[in-house]
Amino acid sequence: MKKVIRVKTDDSEKRKFNLVVTGPVEKVVEINPVSVYLKGTPGETLKSVVTITPSEKYKFSILGMEQKINTKIKAQLMEPKGDEKSWQIKIKSTSDKADDLYDLLTLKTDSRYRPTLTIRVYAIFLKKQKSKS
């Protein structure tokens, strides 16, 4: 990782200079996918699974999950079983009409590095286009 920071001072000889910060960045968690995009037609059930894998060095548990907005998007948190290391969130959404749905899943963890994780979920239900004869 490398970041360049522009520093402004009141020093008459060196009013501006660049400060470069470099160092390794270690992954605490792998989230796949980070955001969920579902697309279908009214009446369909749209599904997806998000996998959350803590890194070996920074292991943590997920203590709970909150949904912020839409009740038409259902999310279920699944703990790892046996030797598995990954948590899963099963996501399902349905709508009777053309609709754009959105929700924000917030996961609370016992990690001091990532105490919360956020996953955005979009579900778009489009009317079927009538084919022209």
N, CA, C and O atoms as a GROMACS GRO file, in nm:
protein
  532
    1MET      N    1   0.085  -0.117   0.000
    1MET     CA    2   0.000   0.000   0.000
    1MET      C    3   0.089   0.123   0.000
    1MET      O    4   0.192   0.126   0.068
    2LYS      N    5   0.050   0.223  -0.077
    2LYS     CA    6   0.125   0.349  -0.082
    2LYS      C    7   0.025   0.463  -0.091
    2LYS      O    8  -0.062   0.462  -0.178
    3LYS      N    9   0.037   0.560  -0.001
    3LYS     CA   10  -0.049   0.679  -0.002
    3LYS      C   11   0.040   0.802   0.000
    3LYS      O   12   0.140   0.808   0.072
    4VAL      N   13   0.002   0.901  -0.080
    4VAL     CA   14   0.074   1.028  -0.084
    4VAL      C   15  -0.017   1.134  -0.023
    4VAL      O   16  -0.132   1.150  -0.064
    5ILE      N   17   0.036   1.204   0.076
    5ILE     CA   18  -0.040   1.308   0.145
    5ILE      C   19   0.028   1.442   0.118
    5ILE      O   20   0.148   1.457   0.138
    6ARG      N   21  -0.050   1.538   0.074
    6ARG     CA   22   0.001   1.673   0.048
    6ARG      C   23  -0.007   1.751   0.178
    6ARG      O   24  -0.116   1.769   0.233
    7VAL      N   25   0.107   1.798   0.229
    7VAL     CA   26   0.113   1.871   0.356
    7VAL      C   27   0.139   2.019   0.327
    7VAL      O   28   0.231   2.054   0.253
    8LYS      N   29   0.057   2.105   0.387
    8LYS     CA   30   0.075   2.250   0.374
    8LYS      C   31   0.115   2.304   0.510
    8LYS      O   32   0.055   2.270   0.612
    9THR      N   33   0.219   2.389   0.511
    9THR     CA   34   0.268   2.445   0.636
    9THR      C   35   0.278   2.597   0.627
    9THR      O   36   0.256   2.656   0.521
   10ASP      N   37   0.311   2.658   0.740
   10ASP     CA   38   0.336   2.803   0.739
   10ASP      C   39   0.486   2.833   0.734
   10ASP      O   40   0.528   2.947   0.753
   11ASP      N   41   0.566   2.729   0.707
   11ASP     CA   42   0.711   2.744   0.692
   11ASP      C   43   0.738   2.819   0.561
   11ASP      O   44   0.696   2.774   0.455
   12SER      N   45   0.806   2.933   0.568
   12SER     CA   46   0.829   3.016   0.449
   12SER      C   47   0.919   2.947   0.346
   12SER      O   48   0.909   2.978   0.228
   13GLU      N   49   1.005   2.856   0.387
   13GLU     CA   50   1.095   2.788   0.294
   13GLU      C   51   1.031   2.664   0.230
   13GLU      O   52   1.063   2.628   0.117
   14LYS      N   53   0.943   2.601   0.303
   14LYS     CA   54   0.881   2.478   0.250
   14LYS      C   55   0.732   2.479   0.283
   14LYS      O   56   0.688   2.413   0.377
   15ARG      N   57   0.655   2.556   0.204
   15ARG     CA   58   0.512   2.572   0.229
   15ARG      C   59   0.434   2.443   0.203
   15ARG      O   60   0.338   2.412   0.275
   16LYS      N   61   0.475   2.368   0.100
   16LYS     CA   62   0.405   2.244   0.065
   16LYS      C   63   0.508   2.134   0.041
   16LYS      O   64   0.615   2.159  -0.015
   17PHE      N   65   0.474   2.013   0.084
   17PHE     CA   66   0.556   1.897   0.052
   17PHE      C   67   0.469   1.771   0.058
   17PHE      O   68   0.363   1.769   0.120
   18ASN      N   69   0.518   1.667  -0.008
   18ASN     CA   70   0.447   1.539  -0.010
   18ASN      C   71   0.503   1.447   0.098
   18ASN      O   72   0.624   1.432   0.113
   19LEU      N   73   0.413   1.387   0.171
   19LEU     CA   74   0.449   1.288   0.271
   19LEU      C   75   0.400   1.154   0.216
   19LEU      O   76   0.282   1.138   0.186
   20VAL      N   77   0.492   1.057   0.203
   20VAL     CA   78   0.457   0.927   0.147
   20VAL      C   79   0.453   0.824   0.259
   20VAL      O   80   0.549   0.809   0.335
   21VAL      N   81   0.340   0.753   0.268
   21VAL     CA   82   0.323   0.648   0.368
   21VAL      C   83   0.311   0.516   0.293
   21VAL      O   84   0.226   0.502   0.204
   22THR      N   85   0.395   0.419   0.327
   22THR     CA   86   0.389   0.289   0.263
   22THR      C   87   0.389   0.180   0.370
   22THR      O   88   0.435   0.200   0.483
   23GLY      N   89   0.338   0.065   0.334
   23GLY     CA   90   0.339  -0.048   0.424
   23GLY      C   91   0.248  -0.157   0.374
   23GLY      O   92   0.163  -0.134   0.288
   24PRO      N   93   0.264  -0.277   0.428
   24PRO     CA   94   0.179  -0.387   0.386
   24PRO      C   95   0.039  -0.374   0.447
   24PRO      O   96   0.023  -0.326   0.559
   25VAL      N   97  -0.061  -0.419   0.371
   25VAL     CA   98  -0.198  -0.421   0.421
   25VAL      C   99  -0.241  -0.567   0.424
   25VAL      O  100  -0.237  -0.637   0.323
   26GLU      N  101  -0.282  -0.612   0.541
   26GLU     CA  102  -0.325  -0.750   0.555
   26GLU      C  103  -0.477  -0.758   0.551
   26GLU      O  104  -0.546  -0.674   0.609
   27LYS      N  105  -0.528  -0.859   0.481
   27LYS     CA  106  -0.672  -0.881   0.474
   27LYS      C  107  -0.721  -0.944   0.602
   27LYS      O  108  -0.665  -1.042   0.650
   28VAL      N  109  -0.826  -0.887   0.657
   28VAL     CA  110  -0.887  -0.940   0.778
   28VAL      C  111  -0.999  -1.037   0.741
   28VAL      O  112  -1.022  -1.136   0.810
   29VAL      N  113  -1.068  -1.007   0.630
   29VAL     CA  114  -1.182  -1.088   0.589
   29VAL      C  115  -1.197  -1.085   0.438
   29VAL      O  116  -1.162  -0.987   0.373
   30GLU      N  117  -1.249  -1.195   0.383
   30GLU     CA  118  -1.284  -1.201   0.241
   30GLU      C  119  -1.436  -1.214   0.234
   30GLU      O  120  -1.494  -1.306   0.291
   31ILE      N  121  -1.500  -1.120   0.163
   31ILE     CA  122  -1.646  -1.122   0.145
   31ILE      C  123  -1.672  -1.138  -0.004
   31ILE      O  124  -1.624  -1.058  -0.085
   32ASN      N  125  -1.749  -1.241  -0.039
   32ASN     CA  126  -1.774  -1.266  -0.180
   32ASN      C  127  -1.921  -1.303  -0.203
   32ASN      O  128  -1.966  -1.405  -0.152
   33PRO      N  129  -1.995  -1.222  -0.278
   33PRO     CA  130  -1.964  -1.088  -0.330
   33PRO      C  131  -1.982  -0.982  -0.220
   33PRO      O  132  -2.052  -1.004  -0.121
   34VAL      N  133  -1.918  -0.868  -0.238
   34VAL     CA  134  -1.927  -0.758  -0.142
   34VAL      C  135  -2.065  -0.693  -0.148
   34VAL      O  136  -2.119  -0.654  -0.044
   35SER      N  137  -2.122  -0.682  -0.267
   35SER     CA  138  -2.258  -0.632  -0.288
   35SER      C  139  -2.333  -0.734  -0.372
   35SER      O  140  -2.276  -0.799  -0.460
   36VAL      N  141  -2.464  -0.747  -0.345
   36VAL     CA  142  -2.546  -0.844  -0.417
   36VAL      C  143  -2.641  -0.770  -0.510
   36VAL      O  144  -2.713  -0.679  -0.467
   37TYR      N  145  -2.642  -0.810  -0.638
   37TYR     CA  146  -2.732  -0.752  -0.737
   37TYR      C  147  -2.819  -0.864  -0.794
   37TYR      O  148  -2.769  -0.952  -0.864
   38LEU      N  149  -2.948  -0.860  -0.765
   38LEU     CA  150  -3.042  -0.960  -0.814
   38LEU      C  151  -3.133  -0.894  -0.916
   38LEU      O  152  -3.174  -0.779  -0.900
   39LYS      N  153  -3.165  -0.968  -1.024
   39LYS     CA  154  -3.251  -0.912  -1.128
   39LYS      C  155  -3.344  -1.021  -1.178
   39LYS      O  156  -3.300  -1.133  -1.205
   40GLY      N  157  -3.473  -0.987  -1.190
   40GLY     CA  158  -3.569  -1.084  -1.238
   40GLY      C  159  -3.701  -1.018  -1.272
   40GLY      O  160  -3.708  -0.896  -1.286
   41THR      N  161  -3.805  -1.099  -1.286
   41THR     CA  162  -3.937  -1.047  -1.319
   41THR      C  163  -4.032  -1.072  -1.202
   41THR      O  164  -4.009  -1.163  -1.122
   42PRO      N  165  -4.141  -0.992  -1.191
   42PRO     CA  166  -4.236  -1.012  -1.082
   42PRO      C  167  -4.285  -1.157  -1.076
   42PRO      O  168  -4.311  -1.220  -1.179
   43GLY      N  169  -4.296  -1.209  -0.956
   43GLY     CA  170  -4.338  -1.347  -0.935
   43GLY      C  171  -4.221  -1.443  -0.918
   43GLY      O  172  -4.238  -1.551  -0.862
   44GLU      N  173  -4.103  -1.405  -0.965
   44GLU     CA  174  -3.984  -1.490  -0.949
   44GLU      C  175  -3.931  -1.478  -0.806
   44GLU      O  176  -3.954  -1.379  -0.738
   45THR      N  177  -3.860  -1.582  -0.763
   45THR     CA  178  -3.786  -1.577  -0.637
   45THR      C  179  -3.639  -1.566  -0.674
   45THR      O  180  -3.582  -1.656  -0.735
   46LEU      N  181  -3.578  -1.456  -0.635
   46LEU     CA  182  -3.436  -1.431  -0.664
   46LEU      C  183  -3.354  -1.474  -0.544
   46LEU      O  184  -3.391  -1.446  -0.430
   47LYS      N  185  -3.242  -1.543  -0.569
   47LYS     CA  186  -3.159  -1.595  -0.460
   47LYS      C  187  -3.013  -1.567  -0.485
   47LYS      O  188  -2.968  -1.556  -0.599
   48SER      N  189  -2.938  -1.556  -0.374
   48SER     CA  190  -2.794  -1.542  -0.380
   48SER      C  191  -2.736  -1.586  -0.245
   48SER      O  192  -2.806  -1.592  -0.145
   49VAL      N  193  -2.606  -1.616  -0.246
   49VAL     CA  194  -2.537  -1.653  -0.122
   49VAL      C  195  -2.411  -1.568  -0.113
   49VAL      O  196  -2.334  -1.559  -0.208
   50VAL      N  197  -2.390  -1.507   0.004
   50VAL     CA  198  -2.268  -1.430   0.031
   50VAL      C  199  -2.182  -1.516   0.124
   50VAL      O  200  -2.231  -1.569   0.223
   51THR      N  201  -2.054  -1.528   0.091
   51THR     CA  202  -1.962  -1.605   0.173
   51THR      C  203  -1.866  -1.509   0.244
   51THR      O  204  -1.807  -1.421   0.181
   52ILE      N  205  -1.852  -1.528   0.375
   52ILE     CA  206  -1.765  -1.444   0.457
   52ILE      C  207  -1.661  -1.534   0.521
   52ILE      O  208  -1.693  -1.621   0.602
   53THR      N  209  -1.534  -1.511   0.484
   53THR     CA  210  -1.426  -1.596   0.533
   53THR      C  211  -1.324  -1.512   0.610
   53THR      O  212  -1.252  -1.431   0.550
   54PRO      N  213  -1.316  -1.529   0.742
   54PRO     CA  214  -1.213  -1.459   0.820
   54PRO      C  215  -1.074  -1.513   0.780
   54PRO      O  216  -1.060  -1.631   0.749
   55SER      N  217  -0.973  -1.426   0.783
   55SER     CA  218  -0.837  -1.472   0.753
   55SER      C  219  -0.788  -1.558   0.869
   55SER      O  220  -0.836  -1.546   0.982
   56GLU      N  221  -0.692  -1.645   0.841
   56GLU     CA  222  -0.638  -1.735   0.944
   56GLU      C  223  -0.578  -1.655   1.060
   56GLU      O  224  -0.592  -1.693   1.177
   57LYS      N  225  -0.511  -1.545   1.028
   57LYS     CA  226  -0.441  -1.466   1.129
   57LYS      C  227  -0.536  -1.386   1.218
   57LYS      O  228  -0.507  -1.362   1.335
   58TYR      N  229  -0.650  -1.343   1.162
   58TYR     CA  230  -0.743  -1.256   1.234
   58TYR      C  231  -0.881  -1.321   1.246
   58TYR      O  232  -0.982  -1.260   1.210
   59LYS      N  233  -0.886  -1.442   1.297
   59LYS     CA  234  -1.012  -1.515   1.310
   59LYS      C  235  -1.112  -1.437   1.395
   59LYS      O  236  -1.075  -1.370   1.491
   60PHE      N  237  -1.240  -1.448   1.358
   60PHE     CA  238  -1.346  -1.384   1.436
   60PHE      C  239  -1.476  -1.460   1.416
   60PHE      O  240  -1.487  -1.546   1.329
   61SER      N  241  -1.573  -1.426   1.499
   61SER     CA  242  -1.707  -1.482   1.486
   61SER      C  243  -1.804  -1.369   1.455
   61SER      O  244  -1.779  -1.253   1.490
   62ILE      N  245  -1.913  -1.403   1.391
   62ILE     CA  246  -2.019  -1.305   1.366
   62ILE      C  247  -2.122  -1.321   1.477
   62ILE      O  248  -2.175  -1.430   1.498
   63LEU      N  249  -2.149  -1.212   1.546
   63LEU     CA  250  -2.237  -1.215   1.662
   63LEU      C  251  -2.383  -1.193   1.627
   63LEU      O  252  -2.472  -1.235   1.700
   64GLY      N  253  -2.408  -1.125   1.515
   64GLY     CA  254  -2.546  -1.098   1.475
   64GLY      C  255  -2.552  -1.022   1.345
   64GLY      O  256  -2.452  -0.974   1.293
   65MET      N  257  -2.675  -1.012   1.292
   65MET     CA  258  -2.697  -0.943   1.165
   65MET      C  259  -2.824  -0.860   1.175
   65MET      O  260  -2.925  -0.906   1.229
   66GLU      N  261  -2.819  -0.738   1.123
   66GLU     CA  262  -2.937  -0.650   1.117
   66GLU      C  263  -2.965  -0.614   0.972
   66GLU      O  264  -2.874  -0.595   0.892
   67GLN      N  265  -3.093  -0.605   0.940
   67GLN     CA  266  -3.137  -0.553   0.811
   67GLN      C  267  -3.194  -0.416   0.837
   67GLN      O  268  -3.267  -0.395   0.934
   68LYS      N  269  -3.161  -0.320   0.751
   68LYS     CA  270  -3.198  -0.181   0.775
   68LYS      C  271  -3.332  -0.139   0.715
   68LYS      O  272  -3.406  -0.064   0.778
   69ILE      N  273  -3.365  -0.187   0.594
   69ILE     CA  274  -3.470  -0.118   0.520
   69ILE      C  275  -3.586  -0.207   0.480
   69ILE      O  276  -3.696  -0.191   0.533
   70ASN      N  277  -3.566  -0.299   0.388
   70ASN     CA  278  -3.676  -0.360   0.313
   70ASN      C  279  -3.709  -0.501   0.360
   70ASN      O  280  -3.621  -0.586   0.366
   71THR      N  281  -3.835  -0.525   0.391
   71THR     CA  282  -3.876  -0.657   0.438
   71THR      C  283  -3.897  -0.756   0.325
   71THR      O  284  -3.914  -0.875   0.352
   72LYS      N  285  -3.898  -0.712   0.198
   72LYS     CA  286  -3.913  -0.804   0.086
   72LYS      C  287  -3.782  -0.873   0.051
   72LYS      O  288  -3.779  -0.964  -0.032
   73ILE      N  289  -3.673  -0.831   0.114
   73ILE     CA  290  -3.544  -0.899   0.100
   73ILE      C  291  -3.521  -0.973   0.230
   73ILE      O  292  -3.512  -0.912   0.337
   74LYS      N  293  -3.511  -1.105   0.222
   74LYS     CA  294  -3.490  -1.187   0.341
   74LYS      C  295  -3.346  -1.236   0.341
   74LYS      O  296  -3.294  -1.281   0.239
   75ALA      N  297  -3.281  -1.226   0.457
   75ALA     CA  298  -3.143  -1.271   0.470
   75ALA      C  299  -3.132  -1.361   0.593
   75ALA      O  300  -3.186  -1.331   0.699
   76GLN      N  301  -3.060  -1.472   0.576
   76GLN     CA  302  -3.042  -1.567   0.685
   76GLN      C  303  -2.894  -1.596   0.701
   76GLN      O  304  -2.827  -1.637   0.606
   77LEU      N  305  -2.841  -1.573   0.822
   77LEU     CA  306  -2.700  -1.596   0.853
   77LEU      C  307  -2.679  -1.742   0.891
   77LEU      O  308  -2.750  -1.796   0.976
   78MET      N  309  -2.581  -1.806   0.827
   78MET     CA  310  -2.551  -1.947   0.853
   78MET      C  311  -2.409  -1.959   0.908
   78MET      O  312  -2.313  -1.914   0.846
   79GLU      N  313  -2.397  -2.019   1.027
   79GLU     CA  314  -2.265  -2.041   1.089
   79GLU      C  315  -2.189  -2.150   1.015
   79GLU      O  316  -2.249  -2.237   0.952
   80PRO      N  317  -2.054  -2.145   1.023
   80PRO     CA  318  -1.975  -2.254   0.965
   80PRO      C  319  -2.005  -2.384   1.039
   80PRO      O  320  -2.029  -2.384   1.160
   81LYS      N  321  -2.003  -2.495   0.965
   81LYS     CA  322  -2.027  -2.626   1.027
   81LYS      C  323  -1.902  -2.711   1.016
   81LYS      O  324  -1.831  -2.706   0.915
   82GLY      N  325  -1.874  -2.787   1.118
   82GLY     CA  326  -1.758  -2.877   1.116
   82GLY      C  327  -1.628  -2.804   1.096
   82GLY      O  328  -1.594  -2.714   1.173
   83ASP      N  329  -1.554  -2.844   0.992
   83ASP     CA  330  -1.422  -2.784   0.965
   83ASP      C  331  -1.430  -2.661   0.876
   83ASP      O  332  -1.327  -2.601   0.845
   84GLU      N  333  -1.550  -2.622   0.835
   84GLU     CA  334  -1.565  -2.504   0.750
   84GLU      C  335  -1.520  -2.379   0.826
   84GLU      O  336  -1.531  -2.371   0.948
   85LYS      N  337  -1.469  -2.283   0.750
   85LYS     CA  338  -1.423  -2.157   0.810
   85LYS      C  339  -1.510  -2.040   0.768
   85LYS      O  340  -1.501  -1.932   0.826
   86SER      N  341  -1.594  -2.060   0.666
   86SER     CA  342  -1.672  -1.951   0.609
   86SER      C  343  -1.813  -1.947   0.665
   86SER      O  344  -1.878  -2.049   0.685
   87TRP      N  345  -1.858  -1.825   0.690
   87TRP     CA  346  -1.998  -1.798   0.723
   87TRP      C  347  -2.070  -1.774   0.592
   87TRP      O  348  -2.007  -1.736   0.493
   88GLN      N  349  -2.201  -1.796   0.590
   88GLN     CA  350  -2.279  -1.768   0.469
   88GLN      C  351  -2.403  -1.689   0.506
   88GLN      O  352  -2.460  -1.704   0.615
   89ILE      N  353  -2.444  -1.603   0.412
   89ILE     CA  354  -2.572  -1.534   0.423
   89ILE      C  355  -2.653  -1.576   0.302
   89ILE      O  356  -2.615  -1.549   0.188
   90LYS      N  357  -2.765  -1.642   0.326
   90LYS     CA  358  -2.855  -1.681   0.218
   90LYS      C  359  -2.956  -1.568   0.200
   90LYS      O  360  -3.025  -1.530   0.295
   91ILE      N  361  -2.964  -1.517   0.078
   91ILE     CA  362  -3.050  -1.402   0.048
   91ILE      C  363  -3.158  -1.446  -0.050
   91ILE      O  364  -3.131  -1.517  -0.148
   92LYS      N  365  -3.281  -1.403  -0.023
   92LYS     CA  366  -3.394  -1.438  -0.109
   92LYS      C  367  -3.485  -1.316  -0.117
   92LYS      O  368  -3.505  -1.246  -0.017
   93SER      N  369  -3.540  -1.290  -0.236
   93SER     CA  370  -3.630  -1.178  -0.253
   93SER      C  371  -3.739  -1.213  -0.354
   93SER      O  372  -3.713  -1.280  -0.454
   94THR      N  373  -3.861  -1.168  -0.325
   94THR     CA  374  -3.974  -1.186  -0.417
   94THR      C  375  -4.055  -1.058  -0.423
   94THR      O  376  -4.054  -0.978  -0.329
   95SER      N  377  -4.125  -1.040  -0.534
   95SER     CA  378  -4.215  -0.927  -0.549
   95SER      C  379  -4.323  -0.963  -0.651
   95SER      O  380  -4.295  -1.028  -0.752
   96ASP      N  381  -4.446  -0.920  -0.624
   96ASP     CA  382  -4.557  -0.945  -0.716
   96ASP      C  383  -4.562  -0.845  -0.830
   96ASP      O  384  -4.630  -0.868  -0.930
   97LYS      N  385  -4.490  -0.734  -0.816
   97LYS     CA  386  -4.497  -0.627  -0.915
   97LYS      C  387  -4.356  -0.579  -0.951
   97LYS      O  388  -4.259  -0.615  -0.885
   98ALA      N  389  -4.346  -0.499  -1.055
   98ALA     CA  390  -4.218  -0.438  -1.091
   98ALA      C  391  -4.175  -0.351  -0.974
   98ALA      O  392  -4.252  -0.267  -0.927
   99ASP      N  393  -4.053  -0.370  -0.929
   99ASP     CA  394  -4.010  -0.303  -0.806
   99ASP      C  395  -3.858  -0.296  -0.801
   99ASP      O  396  -3.790  -0.384  -0.854
  100ASP      N  397  -3.805  -0.192  -0.738
  100ASP     CA  398  -3.662  -0.181  -0.708
  100ASP      C  399  -3.649  -0.188  -0.558
  100ASP      O  400  -3.701  -0.102  -0.486
  101LEU      N  401  -3.580  -0.290  -0.509
  101LEU     CA  402  -3.565  -0.311  -0.365
  101LEU      C  403  -3.419  -0.294  -0.327
  101LEU      O  404  -3.328  -0.322  -0.406
  102TYR      N  405  -3.398  -0.248  -0.206
  102TYR     CA  406  -3.263  -0.226  -0.156
  102TYR      C  407  -3.262  -0.256  -0.007
  102TYR      O  408  -3.358  -0.225   0.064
  103ASP      N  409  -3.154  -0.315   0.040
  103ASP     CA  410  -3.137  -0.333   0.184
  103ASP      C  411  -2.989  -0.330   0.217
  103ASP      O  412  -2.903  -0.350   0.130
  104LEU      N  413  -2.961  -0.304   0.342
  104LEU     CA  414  -2.825  -0.296   0.392
  104LEU      C  415  -2.814  -0.394   0.507
  104LEU      O  416  -2.885  -0.382   0.607
  105LEU      N  417  -2.725  -0.492   0.492
  105LEU     CA  418  -2.703  -0.589   0.598
  105LEU      C  419  -2.582  -0.546   0.679
  105LEU      O  420  -2.475  -0.521   0.622
  106THR      N  421  -2.597  -0.536   0.809
  106THR     CA  422  -2.487  -0.500   0.897
  106THR      C  423  -2.459  -0.618   0.988
  106THR      O  424  -2.546  -0.664   1.063
  107LEU      N  425  -2.336  -0.668   0.981
  107LEU     CA  426  -2.295  -0.781   1.062
  107LEU      C  427  -2.208  -0.732   1.177
  107LEU      O  428  -2.113  -0.656   1.156
  108LYS      N  429  -2.240  -0.773   1.298
  108LYS     CA  430  -2.159  -0.739   1.414
  108LYS      C  431  -2.066  -0.857   1.441
  108LYS      O  432  -2.110  -0.972   1.446
  109THR      N  433  -1.936  -0.826   1.459
  109THR     CA  434  -1.837  -0.932   1.482
  109THR      C  435  -1.766  -0.909   1.615
  109THR      O  436  -1.781  -0.805   1.678
  110ASP      N  437  -1.687  -1.008   1.656
  110ASP     CA  438  -1.604  -0.992   1.775
  110ASP      C  439  -1.460  -0.955   1.738
  110ASP      O  440  -1.369  -0.970   1.819
  111SER      N  441  -1.441  -0.908   1.614
  111SER     CA  442  -1.308  -0.867   1.567
  111SER      C  443  -1.279  -0.723   1.611
  111SER      O  444  -1.364  -0.635   1.596
  112ARG      N  445  -1.162  -0.700   1.663
  112ARG     CA  446  -1.126  -0.562   1.699
  112ARG      C  447  -1.087  -0.483   1.575
  112ARG      O  448  -1.087  -0.360   1.578
  113TYR      N  449  -1.054  -0.551   1.466
  113TYR     CA  450  -1.015  -0.483   1.343
  113TYR      C  451  -1.135  -0.452   1.253
  113TYR      O  452  -1.136  -0.350   1.185
  114ARG      N  453  -1.234  -0.539   1.251
  114ARG     CA  454  -1.355  -0.519   1.171
  114ARG      C  455  -1.477  -0.552   1.257
  114ARG      O  456  -1.539  -0.657   1.239
  115PRO      N  457  -1.512  -0.463   1.351
  115PRO     CA  458  -1.626  -0.492   1.440
  115PRO      C  459  -1.760  -0.496   1.368
  115PRO      O  460  -1.855  -0.557   1.418
  116THR      N  461  -1.770  -0.432   1.252
  116THR     CA  462  -1.891  -0.441   1.171
  116THR      C  463  -1.853  -0.464   1.024
  116THR      O  464  -1.751  -0.414   0.977
  117LEU      N  465  -1.937  -0.539   0.956
  117LEU     CA  466  -1.922  -0.562   0.812
  117LEU      C  467  -2.053  -0.518   0.748
  117LEU      O  468  -2.160  -0.539   0.806
  118THR      N  469  -2.047  -0.460   0.630
  118THR     CA  470  -2.167  -0.412   0.563
  118THR      C  471  -2.177  -0.474   0.424
  118THR      O  472  -2.080  -0.478   0.350
  119ILE      N  473  -2.297  -0.522   0.391
  119ILE     CA  474  -2.323  -0.580   0.260
  119ILE      C  475  -2.449  -0.514   0.204
  119ILE      O  476  -2.553  -0.511   0.270
  120ARG      N  477  -2.439  -0.462   0.083
  120ARG     CA  478  -2.554  -0.399   0.016
  120ARG      C  479  -2.624  -0.503  -0.071
  120ARG      O  480  -2.559  -0.583  -0.139
  121VAL      N  481  -2.757  -0.500  -0.068
  121VAL     CA  482  -2.835  -0.594  -0.148
  121VAL      C  483  -2.935  -0.516  -0.233
  121VAL      O  484  -3.014  -0.437  -0.182
  122TYR      N  485  -2.932  -0.540  -0.364
  122TYR     CA  486  -3.024  -0.478  -0.459
  122TYR      C  487  -3.104  -0.589  -0.526
  122TYR      O  488  -3.047  -0.690  -0.568
  123ALA      N  489  -3.235  -0.572  -0.536
  123ALA     CA  490  -3.320  -0.666  -0.609
  123ALA      C  491  -3.409  -0.585  -0.702
  123ALA      O  492  -3.487  -0.501  -0.657
  124ILE      N  493  -3.397  -0.611  -0.831
  124ILE     CA  494  -3.473  -0.536  -0.930
  124ILE      C  495  -3.566  -0.632  -1.002
  124ILE      O  496  -3.522  -0.731  -1.061
  125PHE      N  497  -3.694  -0.601  -0.997
  125PHE     CA  498  -3.796  -0.680  -1.066
  125PHE      C  499  -3.849  -0.597  -1.182
  125PHE      O  500  -3.910  -0.492  -1.160
  126LEU      N  501  -3.825  -0.642  -1.305
  126LEU     CA  502  -3.866  -0.570  -1.425
  126LEU      C  503  -3.983  -0.642  -1.490
  126LEU      O  504  -3.988  -0.765  -1.491
  127LYS      N  505  -4.077  -0.564  -1.544
  127LYS     CA  506  -4.188  -0.624  -1.618
  127LYS      C  507  -4.134  -0.693  -1.741
  127LYS      O  508  -4.037  -0.649  -1.801
  128LYS      N  509  -4.199  -0.804  -1.777
  128LYS     CA  510  -4.159  -0.873  -1.900
  128LYS      C  511  -4.193  -0.786  -2.020
  128LYS      O  512  -4.301  -0.727  -2.027
  129GLN      N  513  -4.100  -0.779  -2.112
  129GLN     CA  514  -4.123  -0.702  -2.234
  129GLN      C  515  -4.209  -0.787  -2.328
  129GLN      O  516  -4.180  -0.905  -2.351
  130LYS      N  517  -4.313  -0.728  -2.382
  130LYS     CA  518  -4.397  -0.800  -2.478
  130LYS      C  519  -4.324  -0.802  -2.611
  130LYS      O  520  -4.277  -0.698  -2.659
  131SER      N  521  -4.316  -0.919  -2.671
  131SER     CA  522  -4.247  -0.931  -2.800
  131SER      C  523  -4.339  -0.881  -2.912
  131SER      O  524  -4.460  -0.905  -2.911
  132LYS      N  525  -4.278  -0.812  -3.006
  132LYS     CA  526  -4.354  -0.760  -3.120
  132LYS      C  527  -4.363  -0.867  -3.228
  132LYS      O  528  -4.264  -0.931  -3.260
  133SER      N  529  -4.482  -0.886  -3.282
  133SER     CA  530  -4.501  -0.989  -3.384
  133SER      C  531  -4.474  -0.935  -3.521
  133SER      O  532  -4.486  -1.007  -3.620
   0.00000   0.00000   0.00000
